[in-house]
Amino acid sequence: MTRGAPIPETVTLHVPFGVVKRGGRKEMQLPEGVAQSRRNDNTLVKALARAYRWKRMVDSGEFATIAELTEREGIAPSYMTRVLRLTLLAPDIVEAIVDGTQGPDVTLANLMEPFPLDWKAQTSRQSV
């Protein structure tokens, strides 16, 4: 704007975006090709932290079995085993999740489904 030019009362800005569910909440998703800043999926980061914490507790001998740990944590064994499986993710996928640069298909819901143990297969399957 130049000096002395009138200031408009309203400005309309059109931004195309979609709304997607991520971790039980709605999130704005910009169209392809638009530069996006980091977007941490806190639910996914929290699940990764839990998975590694639980794994450390079992590996250290603090709990002899997953059943003992699920009883202490007060959660279902099937949930714990699905979350523990996140410790088998390829390091580049884990890094992308923590950095907030994972692809739109990398969600907790998708990662709770069975995935290949081979890291190369995981990376090609996930949009990291």
Wavefront OBJ file of the C-alpha trace (Angstrom):
o trace
v 0.000 0.000 0.000
v 1.185 3.467 -0.688
v 1.135 6.396 1.659
v -2.197 8.117 1.654
v -4.047 5.163 0.052
v -7.257 4.270 1.854
v -7.188 1.134 3.990
v -9.870 -1.324 2.899
v -12.351 -2.339 5.581
v -12.314 -5.999 4.606
v -9.905 -8.205 2.757
v -10.943 -11.599 1.443
v -8.356 -14.315 1.174
v -9.135 -17.637 -0.519
v -7.062 -20.615 0.712
v -8.043 -24.053 -0.605
v -7.688 -26.742 2.041
v -9.235 -29.952 3.245
v -10.107 -31.110 6.731
v -8.815 -34.533 7.801
v -8.985 -36.434 11.067
v -5.602 -37.036 12.707
v -5.326 -38.608 16.102
v -8.977 -38.065 16.945
v -8.989 -34.383 16.057
v -9.547 -32.417 12.889
v -6.609 -30.868 11.079
v -6.305 -28.600 8.087
v -4.588 -30.192 5.082
v -3.230 -27.908 2.379
v -3.242 -28.944 -1.293
v -0.309 -30.748 -2.925
v 2.645 -28.547 -3.800
v 2.034 -25.990 -1.067
v 4.995 -25.626 1.249
v 4.008 -26.753 4.713
v 5.775 -26.161 7.960
v 6.294 -28.936 10.468
v 3.137 -30.489 11.832
v 3.718 -32.712 14.796
v 1.046 -35.305 15.386
v 1.123 -35.235 19.182
v -0.971 -38.392 19.463
v 1.491 -40.304 17.317
v 4.529 -38.899 19.144
v 2.942 -39.819 22.488
v 2.231 -43.369 21.258
v 5.872 -43.741 20.144
v 7.082 -42.527 23.545
v 4.795 -44.995 25.314
v 5.942 -47.836 23.078
v 9.621 -47.233 23.791
v 8.948 -46.740 27.508
v 7.006 -50.010 27.739
v 9.657 -51.854 25.737
v 12.374 -50.559 28.073
v 10.329 -51.674 31.106
v 9.992 -55.226 29.749
v 13.580 -55.422 28.440
v 15.018 -54.237 31.767
v 13.219 -56.999 33.660
v 11.047 -54.566 35.615
v 8.124 -56.634 34.299
v 8.508 -60.278 33.372
v 5.649 -60.300 30.874
v 3.533 -57.926 28.868
v 0.529 -59.217 30.815
v 2.040 -57.904 34.063
v 2.711 -54.547 32.458
v -0.804 -54.244 31.006
v -2.244 -54.992 34.425
v -0.150 -52.263 36.033
v -0.901 -49.740 33.281
v -4.596 -50.642 33.295
v -4.911 -51.107 29.553
v -5.919 -53.952 27.271
v -3.142 -56.352 26.218
v -4.179 -56.100 22.554
v -3.758 -52.304 22.625
v -0.360 -52.544 24.289
v 0.943 -55.075 21.770
v -0.205 -52.894 18.860
v 1.504 -49.847 20.378
v 4.654 -51.856 21.194
v 4.848 -52.774 17.522
v 5.713 -49.101 16.847
v 9.200 -49.853 18.208
v 9.733 -51.913 15.037
v 9.312 -48.912 12.729
v 12.187 -47.914 10.471
v 14.387 -45.216 12.038
v 13.676 -42.751 9.225
v 9.922 -43.073 9.837
v 10.375 -42.534 13.586
v 12.585 -39.509 12.887
v 10.034 -38.040 10.479
v 7.265 -38.478 13.071
v 9.291 -36.779 15.796
v 10.329 -33.976 13.403
v 6.754 -33.544 12.171
v 7.724 -34.200 8.552
v 5.911 -37.500 8.082
v 3.578 -37.917 5.143
v -0.178 -37.522 5.446
v -0.681 -41.318 5.441
v 1.486 -41.788 8.538
v -1.174 -41.724 11.245
v -1.600 -43.658 14.454
v -4.659 -45.392 13.027
v -2.650 -46.564 9.999
v 0.350 -47.622 12.088
v -1.828 -49.642 14.462
v -2.570 -51.925 11.509
v -0.013 -54.649 10.734
v 2.969 -53.396 8.753
v 6.004 -55.173 7.253
v 9.009 -55.701 9.519
v 11.446 -54.937 6.693
v 12.441 -51.263 6.965
v 12.734 -50.785 3.196
v 9.223 -52.153 2.709
v 7.933 -49.860 5.476
v 9.509 -46.783 3.915
v 8.107 -47.568 0.473
v 4.661 -48.212 1.995
v 4.575 -45.017 4.110
v 4.786 -41.499 2.714
v 7.681 -40.220 4.779
l 1 2 3 4 5 6 7 8 9 10 11 12 13 14 15 16 17 18 19 20 21 22 23 24 25 26 27 28 29 30 31 32 33 34 35 36 37 38 39 40 41 42 43 44 45 46 47 48 49 50 51 52 53 54 55 56 57 58 59 60 61 62 63 64 65 66 67 68 69 70 71 72 73 74 75 76 77 78 79 80 81 82 83 84 85 86 87 88 89 90 91 92 93 94 95 96 97 98 99 100 101 102 103 104 105 106 107 108 109 110 111 112 113 114 115 116 117 118 119 120 121 122 123 124 125 126 127 128
